[in-house]
Structures are given as structure tokens and as C-alpha cells.
């Protein structure tokens, strides 16, 4: 009996999982799920492109956090470490190491995401101080990717998720599955990812299980053949049409209004990205996330660069260094840095 090639079996498995995802009812939005740190951008290049991108193929291992199909054999023995400094002393750290299996089309990677929320004062219901505690979230994950025929790439990520909030703790498991399609010689790339499919194993207080932040993303990237530019358009939360959160009490108190209409709702799903390859060693990235701007905009003040992001990459032979800044409220923002170190020559 002839054995089916492993890469074909994995590719068919990825297609089957996407069929399953398509049958899932729309379910999860921000504020209604647990382990929401899983939806954050884990690398400077991804942050600079708007925080969401599943089609921008390159040699940055960080892109495989969101799209496992972007883990390639050229990343053999590449290590990436990222640091993101946020508000109120919150820091998150990301680390990943990749390896290509010789004699096959398969690539492996292990990764860790760790979020430190700093030291917080613990009190009882009466306000009496009981001490300090240090909340943290973490995600330990493994990724497998491969190639099918000449144009298809697939990837799977499996996650063990943990959360410690003082005297309360929780954990769970989840999986991502991604597909990437490229047209050689044309500069076109297409990607789709179903992320955070899983379950909570242990709840914080023994109550019913809560949902994970499931998401379905679709993206297109185009690298110009005669100019040093690449453009991306990503559709986020495509399993849920209406993303507007309307707080009637807040709107009445502040005079804010929730957007409506087809164009507004469509734009809330769209994330725009662009890259300039200024030289062999320098890349510049820009992004615009309409939903992020809508969620963070304040009334009666200038929102400036809210929802905008930019970054720069220094691509040297020994390592690659990247920096990104994302605009938040009132012209503030947060910064992210990362370094890619190849321990072996690219294939």
C-alpha cells in the first residue's frame, strides 16, 4: 500500500481545520474572552504593519507568531527576542527559536510569550492592604510548518497558556492553523489564519469555562517588482461582521457616538501596511489600524497618530534589529524592539 506523503497529509489537515473553523458561529470579541494577551502583536515588524498581518513573507521569525505558515526553511537556527514596554509598568517578552529538518519540507519552532503586569497592591473588600502580588500571563508554544507543491505553505501552532493573578490562576490549551499561497515571480502573497482554537482547562474561581479570543484573519501582500515597496491589506475578525461596541451610558455622558453604516463596519476589519526597502540593510514599515483608532479615540481632543504605527529595521549580516512605535491616545504610544540572530547560514 502506497503511503501518502507527510506534507500532503499535513496540508489536507490544514484545509480540514479551516472547514471546521468556517462552521464555527461568530463568538469572541475583546472584553468577552480570557487570555486576550494572545491577540497582541509579538514583534516589531508586525506592530509596525498595524499589529495584524498574515501574508507578509520575509526572513523575520517574529511573523510566525501570528501566521505559522510564514515559518520557513530559511529561518533554520534563527532566534528572535522581542521586548515591548507598555503603560503602567507592564512589560511583555517574546522569544522563539526555529529549526529546519534536513531531508524534509518541515520546519519546527518553539516559543515563549511572557507578560509581566508589575507589582500590584492587594486589598480585602474593605480596602485593608494585605500585601503585594505580581500578575503574569504566559504562553509556551510549538510550531510546525511545511510546503506543499510549489505555491502552498501551511503551519500549525500548539499552545499551553497560563495565567497567575495573585491567589487566582487559570490555564488552557489552544491551536492556530495557517495557510499561505504565493505566485512566484509576481510578488503576490495570500494568507489566512484561524487562531486561538481551544479551551480553558482550569478556571480562575471554579466557575464555568470562558471562551478564548478566537480570530479568523485573511490577508494579501504585493511586492512591487520594479520598485522597493511592498503593500499589505489584512482583514481581521472576518467571522464577526459588527465589531462596534456601543456603550449607551458612556456616549450620553461624554457626547461620544458609535460609528455605524456599511463603510464604517467594513473599515473596522481592515488593517493597512506598507514597507519601503530603502537599501539592502534598511527597511521602513508603516501601518494603519482603523479599529484601533476607533477604540482609542477621545472626544474633544486631537487624536493625532492614534491607530498609526511605524518601524525601522536594520538588517545586518550578523543579526537584524527592528524597532516599532504604535500610536495610542492623545499622541502617546508604546515602543517595541526586537533582535533576530541566525546561528546558521540561510539555505
Secondary structure, 3 states (H helix, E strand, C coil): CCCCCHHHHHHHHHHHHHHHHHCCCCCCCCCCCECHHHHCCCCHHHHHCCCCCCCCCCCCHHHHHCCHHHCCHHHCCEEEEEEEECHHHCEEEEEEEEEECCCCCCEEEEEEEEEEEEEEEEECCCCCEEEEEEEEEEEEEEEEEEEECCCEEEEEEEEEEEEEECCEEEEEEEEEEEEEEEECCCCEEEEEEEEEEEEEEECCCCCCCCCECCEEEEEEEEECCCCCEEEEEEECCCCCCCCCCCCHHHHHHHCCCCCCCHHHHHHCCEEEEEEEECCCCEEEEEEEEHHHHHHHCCCCCCCCCCCEEEEEEEECCCCEEEEEEEECHHHCEEEEEEEEEECCCCC
